[in-house]
């Protein structure tokens, strides 16, 4: 028992440094690849058509985030909360840029606070925010499987089955009941008690919506690459599947805020045997800038809408 306790204490001591270790490894891999292929990178040129494609990639990426905000509203509606489409989009775009702050949780915190301010119970607010990235992960795995990335889909299915099963009411409702019981035990007698949260059906519509989000993000990535490299139609499934895998790894693996470094290193590792590493490195760097720019534009547009139309978008 003492050995197990010592092992647990060592793991607990190392846990805060795990994300920095992963980030450091990813950045080291990217730096080594850039050093090996820097000449190929600096020789790339973007013509006027390429710049137009980068603008289009930014617009498509902004559309993807806007769509994702709408899908988050669908998730909230799954719990019989009649929020408006414009409200969910505005809150999502306004808070999404906060994911780049240290901790990588402030965008979730902002959405929970906004939902509470709109009168949505705390339990539903938290659950909707937690379900969203899990549905995104499931959607990305489904896209990767659909593209048959690498010809081997065993591990994607292995990860996908428990994630999809977890959203079924038969599994999710007992977990919600357990959380409610634990919450009831620590709640003070004077505090208001919320109604039990129940999931009535499988969230097929939000899942389909998140598939659309992943495809839109992948389209933005492909358009950005098209500014540097003449894609062939036969390469699109490979690139979309690799993008989906890299994106979900960046979403789920602890590391830098917003998956910085993790997504780029994964995409390079998956694609460097198929496409010139210089093209991949340049594309992931460009796409990181495009993604951040699209999120910043979305946050500004949401702020402007909120300023000129305060409280005018909550009802369906």
N, C-alpha and C positions, 0 to 999 in steps of 0.2 A: 504493500500500500504506500510505503514511503517513497518508493521509486516512481510510482504513478503520480503521487502528489508533487514530487520534484519535477517530473516531466510537464505536468500541468502548469506549474509555476514558471518554467522556462518558456513554454508556449505563450502564456499570458504576458510575459515580459517582452517577447519578441513580436507579438501581434501588432503593436502600434507602429513598428518599423517595416511590416510586411509590404504595405503599399509603396513605401519609398524604395524598397528593394526591387519590387516589380517594375516601378517606373524607371529606376536607374538602369535595370537590365534592358528595358525597351529602348530607352534613349541611347544606351551604349550600342545596341544593335543598329539603330538608325544611323548613329554617328559613324560607325564602322562602314556601313554600306555607302553612306554619302562620301566618305573619304575614298573608298575604292572606286566609286563611279562619278566623282565630282566633275571630271572633264566632260563626260557625256551629258551631265546635267547643265553645265554652263553653255554648252553648244546648242541647246534647244532654243528655238525661237518661236514666238507667237505672232502670227500675222493679224491683219485686221479682222479676218473671219474668225480666227481663234479668240480674239478679245470679245467678239459678239457672242461666241459660244460660252465664254466664261460669265458674261452678263446673264445669258439664258440659264446657265447652271445655278447662278445665285437666285434667280427668280423661281426656278423649280424647287430649290431647297427651301426658300421662304414659303412657297406653297405647301411643301411637305409639313413644315412646322404649323402652319395655319390649319391644315387638315388634321394634324395630331391634336390640336386644341379642340377642334370640333369632336373628335373621337373621345377625348376625355369627357366632354359633355355627355356623350352617349353612355359612358360608364357611370356617371353620376345619375343619369336617368334610369339606369338599371335598378336603382334603389328608390324609385318613385319620387325623385326630387326634380320638379319641373324647371330646370334651369334653361336659359336661352342659349342659342347657338353663339351669338355675338359675345355673350358674357363669358362662356367657357374659352372661346378663342382669345379674347382680350386678356383674361387672367393668365392663360397659358403662355402667350407671347410675352407678356410683361414679366413673368417670373422665370422664363426659360433661360435667360442670360445669366441668372444667378447661379447656375450649375458650375460656372467657372470659378466661383469663390471657393476657398479652402474648405474641405469637408464634403463637397459635392452633394449636399442635402438641402441647400437653402432654397432651391427652386421648388422642392416638395413642401417645405415649410411655408413658403409664400402662398402656394395653392391651398394648403389647408387653412391658413388664416383667411384667405379670400372666401373660401367656401363657408367657413364659420360666420363671417360677416354677412354672407348672403342668407343666413338662417339655416344652413345645412347642418345636421347633427355632427358632432365631432367624430363619432365612430364611422359614419358614412364618408366624411371628408377624408379621414385617414385611409380607409379601405380603398376608396377610389384612386387615391394617389399611389398606393402600394400596388394595386392591380395594373395600373397603366404600364410600368416598365416590364412587368412579367408578361403581359399580353404582347408588348413589343418584342420581347425575347422569343416568345413562341412564334410570333409572326416571322421574325428573321430566320428562325430555324426552318419554318415551313417554306419560305422562299428558297433557302439554301438546298433543301431537299428537292423542291420542284426543279431547281436548276441542276440537280444531281452533281453538285460541285465535287470535283476530284474523282467521280465515279464510285465513291464510298460514302454511304449515308448512314452507316450503322450507328456511329456515335451521335449524329444529330437526332436520330430517332430515339436513342437511349436517353438523351437529355429532354427531348420533346414530350415523351409520354407522361412523365410525372408532372411536368408543367401544365400540360393540357388537362390532365386528370384533376389537378388541384383546383381548377375553376368549377368543377362539377358541384352542384348543390349537395350531393351525397357526401362529399368530402369537405367542402368549404363550410357548410352550415354547422356541423359539429365543432369545427375549429372556432367559428364565431361564437358559438354557445359557450365554449370553454373560456374564451377571452372575456366574454361578458360576465361569467361567474367570477373570474379572478378580479375583474374590475369592480364588481359589486362588493367584494370582500374588502377592498382597500378604499372604497368611496366613503366619505363622511356621511352621516345620517342626514345632514342639512343640505347636501348637494342634490341637485336634480338628477333623476335617473332617466336615461334615454330608453326608448323602446328597443327591444332586441332587433338586431340587424339580420335579415334573412335574404338569401339569394333564391329567387323563384325559378330561374332557368339558366341554362348555359349561355354565357355572353358571346354568342356567335357573331352578332353584328359588330360589337367592338373589336373582336378578333379580326374580322374581315377588314375593318377600318384600319387596324394597325398593319395589316399586310399591305394595304394601299400606301401607308406612310413609308414603310420600308422600301417599296418599289419606287416611290417618288424620290426618296433619298438616294437610292441606287441610280436612278436616272440622272440626278444631279452629278453624281460621281462620274458616270459614263460620259456625260456632256463635257465635263471638265477635262477628262482624258482625251476626248475628241479634239480639244483645242491643241493638243500636242502630238496626237498619234491617230492615223487613219484606221479606225476600228473596222473590223470585218463582222458581218452578222453572226458568223459562227463563234465569235469570241464573246458575244454579249452574255450568254448563259454562264460562261466561266467567270466573267468579271462581276456579274450581278450576284452569283453565288458566293464568290470570294468576298465581295463587299459586305454581304449579309452576315457572313461568319465573322469578319473583322469587326463589324459594327457591334454585334452582340457581345463579342469578347470585350470590346471597349466599354460596353454598357455594364457588364456584370463583374468584370475583374477589378478588384480594388487597385487604385492607382491615382493618377493625376485627375483633377476636376475635369469633367467633360470627356474623360477617356483620352486626354491628350497623351500622345506617345504610344499608348496601347493599341489604338486602332491603326495607326500608321505602321507600327512594327509588324502587326499581324497581317495587314494587307500586303506588305512587302514580302514577308515570309511565304505567304500563300501564292503570290503571283510572280516572283522573280524567276521561276523556272519556265514561265510561259511567255512573259513580256519583258522587254529590256528593263533592268533594274533602274536605269536612269529615268525612264518614262514613269515607272511606278513611284519613285521617290518624288519626282516633280509633281505628279498628280496628287499624291497624298498631302504634300505641303500646300499646293494650291487649294485643294478641297477643304483643308482645315481652315484656311483663310476665308474661303467662300462660305463655309458653314457658320463661322463666327460672325461674319458680316451679315449674313441673312438673319441670324438671331438678334443681332443688334438693331437691324432695320425693323424687325418685327416688334422688338421692345419699344422702339421710338413710336411706331405707328399705333401700338396699343396705348401708350401714354397719351398721344395726341387725341385718340378716340375718347379715352377716359376724361380728358380735360374738357372736350367740347360736348360730350354726351354723357355726363355723369349719371349713373344709376338708370340708364335708359335701355339696358340690354339684358336684364335679368329674366324677364318672362319669356316663354317660348314664342 
